[in-house]
Amino acid sequence: MPRTPAKRTPTLAAVLAAAVVVTAGTAPVARAEPSPDTGGSQQTSGAGEVTMLPPLPVRLGEGKPCTGPSTRTATGAVWSAPVLGLSRAHRLAAGRGVTVAVVDTGVAPGIPGLADRVTAEGAAAEDCVGHGSFAAALIAGAVRPDSAITGMAPEADILALKGTDDRGVPSARLIAAGIRDAADRGADVIYVGHTLRHGRAELTAAVEHAVRKDALVVAPAAPDAVPREELDADGQPPRGPYWPAAVPGVLSVVEFGPDGLRQRDAPPAHDPDMAAPGVSMVSAGPGGKGHYIASGASLAAAGVAGAAALVHERRPELSARQVAQRLMATAYPANPKRLDPYAALSLTTGRMGEQAVPPVARVQSPVGSGPRTTALTVAAVSAGLVAVLAALAVVLPRGRARRWTPPGLPGSR
């Protein structure tokens, strides 16, 4: 996607520094810290209470059971909500009437906060891994009576399509078919939850089909984790490119955390267009009312897909390309730029893609011109009289001293 400069008062860094992460169980305020035993997140309240949200798996190994319901519920807001200004953004748009396709592991039925807003195609009605369900709730989950966790576009509709096998392993064939099907079904935004090192031609053709259908494709610019067999000879993850994120026209996304940085040991990202919160994210699992916690570029991409849904509702006249340009033009200036959904909804821009500027303040002229003209006339006359009196104050004394005769003549001084 094109990268255009955007200048705005740098307040996001201060917000990031002050942000808290999540409230879990009965804790009033909490921070998320890595758990050395499970890889999950330990939730510590200000009162010292410790609870645990289970980590969401990226994919399942052979023979491992499907991801089960979580027994822990996060009651407070995630750290990213104040950073992104979601409470203000949701006053302007909530994604109503917008369809976001989720090409992932599927979306489980009956997820709290997504009731009656999920349409699943075929095998996508089941989610053994849980990643697609987690991402769908990040995109469109509504606030529940027992939890303040909210998605980016809590009134958007979800179209679930399969992009992986039952173990969560993606394939170019499934993802390409999902992108095409989503575009043909009229999805406004198409979220792809996985990356591939192969399938360039097939995925490029699918994205081009979506572009022709005026659908915006959003994808992670880095994998959440790299399988051992894909590491290089030195045991390092590849640097990309990753598909479909590297296809022209795709909005590619990388994650950042509460400290403004990517997670430690994250796989390298390939030329991301923008960044969004994606570390220690809390969302629904594939069953039950509990929550899971996870990190990765795919979760940041889910947030951007939700933000695109907000812009679609707020500015329905914009094309998919213009929605992407608006998200970029109003993003917080960093490297890469950081998502700012409230700015995307509230700031005015010139031609799409140009620098975002705040609305111009216009001062109305005073009512009626008569009093103003009279005042100016009086002021001008007064100034003239003052000048004349000042001149006389100098001339009169000197004239009297010379007895009103020119200098140099007898009697003058």
N, C-alpha and C positions, 0 to 999 in steps of 0.2 A: 504494500500500500504506500502511497506517497507520504513523505515526511515533511510537514510544514511547521515552521516555528510558531510557538505560542508563548506570549509573555503575559504573566499575571503575577500579582503580589504573592510571594512565596510563603504561603501559610501552611501548606501541607506538612512540611518538615516539623513545624512546631506541634501540629496535631499528632503526627506519628510519635513524637517523643513522649507525648502525654497519654497515648492510647493504652487501654487495658485490653485484655484478650477475651475472656469469656467468663460468664458466671455459670457454674455447674452445681447441680444438686440444690442445696440451700444456701450456698455461699453468696454473700452480697456483691463482692468484687473478687475477681480472680485473675491470675496470670497463668499462662500455659508454659510449662517447662518440659523438656524431653524426659521420658521415662527410660532409664537404662535397661530395664528388663524386657519391656514389650515393644518399645519403639513408639508407643502411644504418647499421650500427653497427660501429664499430671496436673490437675487443677487445684491450686492452692489459694484459699481465701485469705482475706486479711485477718481473720480470726484464727488462722492456723488449720482450719479444716481441710482435709485432702480428699478429693474424689478423683475418679479416673474415667475418662472417655476412651473407649476402645479404638485402636487404630483401624482405619479402613484399608483392606488389602488392595494393591494395584491389580494383581491377577492371582489366580489360584493355581497351586501346583496340582499335578495329577494325583487323584485319589483324595484330595482334601475336600471336606464338606463345604456346602454353600455357606456364605456369610449369614449368620443368624441375627436375630433382633438384639439391639443393645439394651441393656438394663439401666443405663444412665441417661438422664435427661438434663440438658443445659437449659437453664431458665433465663439467663440474662442475654445481653446482646454480644455478638462477636466483636472483637477489636476493630474489624474493618468497617463496621457500620458508621461510627462517628468519623472515621478517616474519609469515607466516601460521601459523607453528608446525606445518608439515605433517608433520614427523617424529613429533611427538606426536599429531597428529590421526589419522594413519594407524595408530597403535596401537589406536585406538578404532573406526575404520570406514574402509573403502576403497571403498565404493559397490557391494559385491557384491550381485547380485540386483536392482539398480536400473537402469532404462532411461532414458537421456537422449536425447531426439530433437534432432538438429542440423538446423535449417532454414536452409540456407546454400547455398554453391556446390556442394555434394556432398562426399563423402568418398572419397578414392582407395583402392583395394584394396591390401592388403599393407603398410600403414604399420607400421613397427617399433614395438612397444609397444602395438599395438591388434589384434594377430592374433587371429582367431576371435571378436572381440567387436563387429564391425560388421555391421549389416544395412542394406543400401542399397536404396531403393525406386526402381525405374526408372532415370531419367537421373542420379539422385544417386549412382550407382555410379562415376561419373567426375567428376573435379574439375580443370577446365582452369585455374582461377585459383589454387587452393590455399588459399583462406581457410577453407573448411569443414574441410579436412583439418587445418589449423593449429589451429582451434578445437577440433576433436574430440580432438586429442592434448593440448591444454591441459586439457580436461575429464577425459579418462580414460586418457591415455597412461601406460603402466607403465615403470618403470626398466629400462633395457637394460644388457647387459653392457658396452657401450662408452660409456655415458653415464648420468649421474645425473639428467638431466632427467626430471621426473615430472609427471603430471597431478594435478588436484585429487582425483579419485576413480579411482584406477588399476585398479579391478576392476569398474567400471560398464560396462554395455553401451551401445553407440551405435546409434541408429536414424537413418540419414541420409535426408533429404528435401530436394528441390530448392526453393529460395526465390528463385533468380535465374536469368537466362539463362546461356549459356556464357561470356559476357564478364564476369559478376559483377554485372550490373545487376539490382537487385531489382524485384519487382512485387507489388502488393497481392494480385493474384489468386493468384500462386504461394505467397506467404507464408501467406495465409489457408488455402489448400488444404493446405499443409504442417502448419499448426497443427491443423487438423481431423483430418487423417490420423493425425498423431502421437497425438492424444488417443484416437481410435478404436482404435489399435493398442496402447493400454495404457501409453503412455509416462508415467513418473512426473514427469519434468521436460522442458520443451520450451524449448530454446534457439533464439532467433532472432538471426541474426548481422548484420542490417542494419536501417536506419531508413528511413522514408518520410515525405514531407510530405503525402501524400494517402492515400486509402483508409481513412479513419476508420471508416465504417459497416461495410465488409466485414471489416476486421480486428477491430473490436469484437465483431461477431457470432462470429467464429472464436474469440476469446479466451473469450467467454461459453460457447461450446461446450466448450472445454477445462476451464473451471472446473466445469461440470456433470459432467465426467468425472473430476474430482479430479486434474487435472494442473496443475502450476505452470509458468507462462510467464515466462521471464527474457529481457530484451531491453536493448540499449544505449539510454541516454538522450541520446546524441549520435552523429552519424555519425563514422566514422573520418576521412573526408575529404569535402569538398563539391565536386562537379563545377562547373566554371566556369559552366555555364549555370544553375546554381541559386543563384549569388551575387546579392545585391540590387544596386540601382543604384549603391551606393557600393563595390561589390566585397566586401561583408562576407557571411559565411554567415548563414543565417536562425537565429533563436533558438528555433525549434520552435513548437508541439509536434511531436514525432516519434512516429510510429506503428510498431509497436504498443505502444511503451513507455508512451505516455500513456494507454492504456486502463486503466480501473480493474481491479485484480486482477493486473496485470502487475508483476513486480518489476523496476524500471528501475535501471540501473547506469551509473556513470561511472568513469573510470580515475584512478589516481594512480601516481606513479613513486617511485623510491628516495628522493627528497627530500620525499615526502609531498604533492607538488603535481601538478596535471595537466600534460601536455606543453605546451610552448610552441606558440602558434598553433593550439591545438586548437579545433575548432568548439564554440560554446557549448552546454552541456547544458541540457535542459529538465526541471527539477524532479525530479532523481534521488532514488530511495529510499536508495541506498547507493553506496559507492565500493569498488573492489577494485583490486589491482595490474593495470596494463594498459599500462605504458610499458616499452620494451625487453624485451618478452617473447620467449622463445625456445621454439620448438616445431617439430614435424615439417612437412615440405613434402608435396606431393602425389606424391612418388616418391623412391626412394632412401633412404639412411640419414642423410643430412645434415640440418642444421637451418636454419631461417630466423629472422629477427628482425622484430618488428613492434610497433606501438603503436596504441592506440585503445580507445574505450569498449566496442567489441564483444568485445575480448579480456578486459576486466574482467568483462563479463557471462558469458563462458565460465567464468571462475573461480567466479562465484557459482552458476552452474548446477551445477558440480561439487560445490560445498559443499552445495547442496541435496540432491544424491545421497547425500552422507555422512550428512546428518541423516536422510534416508529410511531408510537402512540401520540407523542407530543407534536411531531412534525410529519403527518402522514403524506404530505406532498413530496417528501424527499425520496429519491431513489436509494437502493441499497448502497450504491457507491457513495452517495452523498451522506448517508448515515455514517459510514466508516470515516469519511473525511471530517465530518463534524466531531466525532469522537476524538480524532487525532488533533484537530484544530483547537479544541477546548481542553485538551489534556494538560496536566501539570507539567511544566518544562523540566524534564530530567532526561537522563540517558539510560534506558529508553523512557519515553514519555509515560506518565502515570495517569491512569484512568481517573476522570473526575465527572461522574454522571450528573451531579447537580449543575456544574458549569455547562455541560452539553445540553441541558434542558433550559437553562436560564440565560446564558450569554447570547448576544447577537453577533453575527459575523457578516462579512461582506460576501463576496463570491465564495462558494463552498471550497474549503481547502486553504483559504487565506487566514491570516492571524485573527484570533478571536478578540473582540473588543467589548468593553462594557457599554451599555446603552448610553447615548449622548444625552446629557442633561440640558434641557431647553428652558430658558427663563422667559416667561411671558412678558410682553410689553405692558406698561401701565395702561389701565383703562382710560381712554379719552386722551387726546393730545393737547387740548386747550390749556389746562393748568400747566402742563410741562412747557409749552411755548411761552406762556406768560412769565414763568419763573426764569427761563433762559434770557428773555428780554430784559427783565429787571436786573438780573445779574450783570449783563453786558453794560447797561447804562450806569450801574453803580461803579463798575470797574473803570469806565471812562471818566466819571466825575472824580474818582480818587486820583487818577493820573493827572487831571487838570489841576486839582488842588495842590498836588505835590509840586508841580511845575511852578505855580504861583508862589508857593512858599519859598522857592529859591530866587525867583526873578524880582519880586516886589522889594525885598530888603536891599538888593543890590541896586535897583533903579533909584530908590529914595536916596541911597548913599551917593549916587552920582548926580543927584538933582535932575534925573531923567534926561541927561545929555549923553551923546555917544562917547565912548572911550577916546581919549586923545585930545578932546576939545577943552578949552578953558572952562573951569568950573567942575570938570569931571574928576572923580577920584579913582 
